[in-house]
């Protein structure tokens, strides 16, 4: 099975790659886009932020080894760092780190970015994540150590507060949406919450590092489709921590080098036999084979791909 892989970065285009049997190959690239640091795919449209001081967001039609720019908006919000759409592809969310804001846009039937719908901002905020979850929206404010839960009209319903300077960054959820795993950038922990209606109970805090004295910054967090493993990158320690999940709780079962510097993102491929990591500061993508029983990783030697400042990896199944 060939998979289409798209890699965002702190450079000037989006890399278009093919991935098959553990081998990654660059086949093309997009036209110029500055700092396309985060990407999201919905069907045949790829959305990207341009992480700059003015900030912009773009949509691209996915073609045969090509990305055709179909819409772009300069949003005048500093350092947009996360972008996503709802499943119906009628709305788009963007989180803006330095401006501390969340914006929702309407999407046109063809996937193009339309008019601004809602806007939220907070003092001293660093918004780092926004996601549609059923009839709710979750926004993560790294600067104020909060997660905001909104209704679909972005009216605030509740706030999950974290310990000061823990810096919540990203989250993943179990299939039933009842268990939430939040990675914290500065305290290098995963907070596990159990959700009951609109109440969130913290049932576990676990370090992403075996040695908590190491200076490091937790980054990406991913969960396997069967919900049996959670993966986190450690930037500074330059490793991936592998957790086993048992009744929602986590146990650290492996910590493996990323064979590079500052692992910004990771991605499980379609059949989850492989995991890819983007090492931003050493300019390389490293590929691992994944044990489907334990979830543990082993590096595939001589499979690294060199590219400039990779920061985000997303995939789209191309053909069988």
N, C-alpha and C positions, 0 to 999 in steps of 0.2 A: 504494500500500500504506500503510495506516494502522498505525502502531506505537504501542503503549502505552508511555509513558515515566514512570518513577517517580523522583522526586528527593528524596533525603534532605538534611538541613540541620541547622544549629544553631539551630533554632527549635522549634515545638511541633506540627508535623504533617508528614505526607509528602504532597508535591504529586503529583497524578495528572494526566498530560498526554497529549495526542495529538501525534504527529509525522508529517507527510506532506509530501513534496516540499520539504524544507528549512525547513518552517514548524512551529514549536513553539507549542502552545496549552495553557494550564492549563484543565482541565475540572472538577476537583474536588480534594478533599483528604481525608486520613484524619481519624479522630477524634484527640483529643489524645495525643501522645506526645512526651516531652521529648528534645530533641537526637537525633533519629533520623539520626545522622551517616553510617551505613553500612548498605547494603541488599544483599539477595541474593534472587534469584528461582529457585525450582525448580518448574517446571510451573505450577500455579495457586495456589501459596503464596508470599507475600513474607515474608522474614525481615528484622528490623531490630534494631539495637542502640539502646539509649538511653544515650548517652555522658554519664553522670553519675558522681558519687562513689560512690553505692551500686551503680549499674549494673543494667540489666535488658535482657532480650531478649524479642522478641515475634514471633508469627506472625500473618499476615493472609491471609484468603481473598480472592483477586482476583475481583471481580465486575464488573458493567457500570459503569465509571467509579466504582468503589467499592473500599474495602479494609475488610473485616470482621475485627476482632480476634478470633482464635480461641484464643490462648494467650499467657501472659506469665509470665516468671520474673524475680524480683529475685535477682541472682546474687551480690550483696555483693562485687563486684570493681570496682575504680575505673577508670573511663574505658574501657569496652569500645569498640573502634574497628574491628573487622573481624569479619564473620560469613559462614559458608559452610556448605554441606551436601555430602554425597557424592551421586553421581549417582543412586543407588538411593533417596535420601531416607530413609535409615534412621539417619543420624548427622549431628550438627551440631557445628561448631567455632566458638568465639568467642575472639578475642585481646583481652586486657585490658591497655591501655597502662600505666597508672600502677601497677596491682597486679603487672605483670610476669608474667602467667599465661596459660595456655591451658587451656580446658575443652572436653571433648567431652560432648555430651548425646545420649541416645537420642531418636529421633523416632518418634512413633506413626504407624500406617498412614495416618491422615488428615492427617499433616503437623504435628500439634501437637507442642510441645516437651515431652519426657518427662523422665526421671530423668537425673541426672548420671552419667557413665560413667567418665571419666578427668579428672585434674587435674595440671597441671605448672606449677611456678613456679621462678624463679631470682632470686638476689640481684642487685640493681642492674639488673634487666631492664626493658625497655620493649617488650613484645610488640606487634607492629604488623600481623602477617599470619599466617594459617594456612590451609593448603589441602590437600585430598586429592589425591594424585598416584599413581594406580594403587593399589598396596598399601602406599603410604607416606603420611606426613603431613609437610609442610614447615612449619616455624614460623620466623618472622623476629624476632629480638631486636635492635631498633635500639639499645638501651642498651648491650649488651655486644658489639655488632658481630659477631653470629653468625647463621648459619642452622642450625637443628637438624633433622635428618632422623630421623623416627621410623618404627617399624613401625605397623601398623594398631591395635595395642594401646597405642600411645604409649610404647613402649620405645625409648630413644635408640639409634640405629644409628651416627650419625656427626655431626660438626659442621664446617661450613664457616666458617672464620675470615676476617674482613675486617680491613683496616688500622684501627688505633685511631681512633675518632671519625669514621669514614666514615659510620656510621649507615645500614645497609641498611634499606629501608622496605618495598618491594613487589617482586614478581617476575612475569614472564610466561615462557612456555615455547613452544618450537617444537612443531608438531603431533606429531612423533615423540618428544617429551619428552627429546631428546638434547642440546638447547641451551637454556640458561637465561640470562635477562637480568634482572639485579638492579639496581634503581635505589637509589642511596645519597643520603640526604637532606642530609647536611652536606658531603660532598666533591663533590656534584653530578656523579656519574659513573654510568655503566652498566658493571657487571662482566659479562662474558660467560664462561659456563662450558660446557665440553663434558662430558657425562656418559657414563661407561662403567661399566656395572653400578652399584656404589655409590661410584665414584670420580668426583670433580669436578675438572676441570683448568681453571684460569683462563687463557683464551686472549686476552682483550682487556680493557682498561679505556679508556673513552672519556668525555670530558667532555660534559655535557649543555648546556654554554654555549660560545659562541664566545670570549667574554672571561671567563676564569676568575677575574678579580679582582672581579667583581660579587658583592655579597652576595645570596645567593639560596638557596632550599631546594627541592631536587627533590621532586616529589610523586608524581603518578600515572604509571603506565607501562602501555601497551597494545600489543598486536601485532595486525596485520591477519590475516585468515583465511588468506591465501595466504603468510603469513610473509615478505612482501617489505618490510614497513615496521614500525618501532617508533616509538611516540610517547611523549614525556615532557613533563610540565608543570614549569615553573620558577617557584616562588612567591617573589616579590621582584623578579626580572627580569621576571616577568609575561609569560611566553611559552610557546609550545609548540615543542619541538625535534622535527624529523622526521628519522628515520634510514632509509636504505636498507640492506637486508640482502643480503649477498653471501657465500655459503658460510658462513653463520652469523655473519660479522663485520659490524660496523656502520660506516656512513659518514654523517656529518651532512650533510644536503642542504638543510635549511631551518630557519630559526628565525623564528617569526611571533608577533606580539603577540597576547595574549588579550583585548585591548580591555577590560581590567578589572583587578582587584586580587586577587592570591593565588589562582591557579587550582588548586583542590583536586582536581578530578577531570575526566576526559575519557571520552567514549564514542563508539565507532564505531557507526553505526546498522546495521540488519540487512543491507542490501545494500552497506554501506561506501562509499556515495556521499557521506556526510556525517559530520562529526565535531562533537560538542557539547562545550563546556567550561563548567565551573561555577566562576565567580569568587566565592569565599567572601566577601571583604571589600568588594567593590563591588556585591554583591547582583544579579548578572546571569548569565544563560546566553547564550553566544555560539555561533552556528552557522556552520560552515565547509562549503564544498563541497570534496570530495576528488577529486583527479585519480586515476583508477583505474589509470593506467599508472605514474606516478611516485610517487604517494602524497602529493604536495604539497597544501597547503591554501590556500584563498582564502576570506576572510570574506564571508558573505552580509550585505549591508548591510540595515539596518532589520528584521533578524530576531531581535534581542535580546529576551529575556524577563526581566522584573524579578521577583525573588523573594528572600526573606530568607535570607541566609547559606547558599547551596547548597553541598553538600559531596560528594554522590555521585549518579551518574546510572546507572540500569539500565533495560533495555527488555524488552518482551515483544511479539511480533508479534500484532496484533489481528485484522486481516482483510486480504484481498487484493481 
